[in-house]
Structures are given as C-alpha cells and as structure tokens.
Amino acid sequence: MIMSTGEVAKRLGCTDENVRMLERAGKLKAEKTASGLRIFASEVVEEFARQREARKQKKAA
C-alpha cells in the first residue's frame, strides 16, 4: 500500500514537515511522483515506526 505524506504523519503522530525532514535526512525512504509528491510504502513506514518505538523502549529502560 502507498501512503501520502499526510497519512505517514498521522501514522507516526507528527507533522507533515517532520515527515519531509525524515525523508530528506534519509531516515524514511520515499519515491517522488512525476508531479513531485512524496509517496511512501506502508511497509517502510511500519518498519520505521517499529524501530522508533524500540528506541523509545530502550531509552525508558
């Protein structure tokens, strides 16, 4: 499944700008459409969310 920047932001609980920053930093892989819109594979987003949650858990321990 493909997700838009807004959908990714909602899933991760952050802003659209944070998603764009993550993509520019290479932390979240995206493709760009011919019109320049970023699209994200849901599998990539879910893996990023799992890794982020694991880091949070590790810091809390």
Secondary structure as GFF3:
##gff-version 3
##sequence-region A 1 61
A	DSSP	beta_strand	2	4	.	.	.	ID=ss1
A	DSSP	alpha_helix	5	12	.	.	.	ID=ss2
A	DSSP	alpha_helix	16	24	.	.	.	ID=ss3
A	DSSP	beta_strand	31	32	.	.	.	ID=ss4
A	DSSP	beta_strand	38	41	.	.	.	ID=ss5
A	DSSP	alpha_helix	42	60	.	.	.	ID=ss6
###
